[in-house]
Amino acid sequence: DVQHLVATAVAELGRIDAMLNVAGIADGALVPDITMEQYDHRFDVDMRGVVLGMKHAIRAMKDTGGGSIVNWSSVGGLGASPGTTVYSAAKAGVNAATQVAAVECARLGIRVNAICPGLILTEIMGAAGAARPGMLEKAAMGRAGEPHEVAELASFLASDRASYITGAVIPVDGGWSARLA
């Protein structure tokens, strides 16, 4: 599907300037309760999807003068929370794969970066996450983020304004990942 998507975009538009790999799912289980079905499903969506997106975008971009790849990770890929073993491992893998691809592709004119959102008020995460006790206090700013605050960073990273930024893993979390406790 991803290969077809990229091929269609190149056929219709002539090139791909930016690829944003945004798919992700999260639901938790404590380590002794993790099923292999949960493991396989999380890694298929959270990690495999990003790798396939990068793979096919890089193949297209190297032939058309470069571009920018922005991968969605999570603060979960930067630190630990109970019940997030598989999700956090997959997102840490996204961070590592982002940096490997950045090193491999820099001389091809392809920049690869990752965004690590914290609690963002989206349809999937927002209301339920913000209502959980203690969630808002995890961010140093004491609030959840808005989708446009993540989109602004993605727009910047995809643009030529970020022409000297590659391999960056950037939290957008109101200071959540900066806290020790």
Helices and strands as residue ranges (DSSP letters): H 2-13, E 18-21, G 31-33, H 36-42, I 43-48, H 49-62, E 67-72, G 75-77, H 85-105, G 106-108, E 110-117, H 126-131, H 135-138, H 147-158, G 160-162, E 169-172, G 176-178
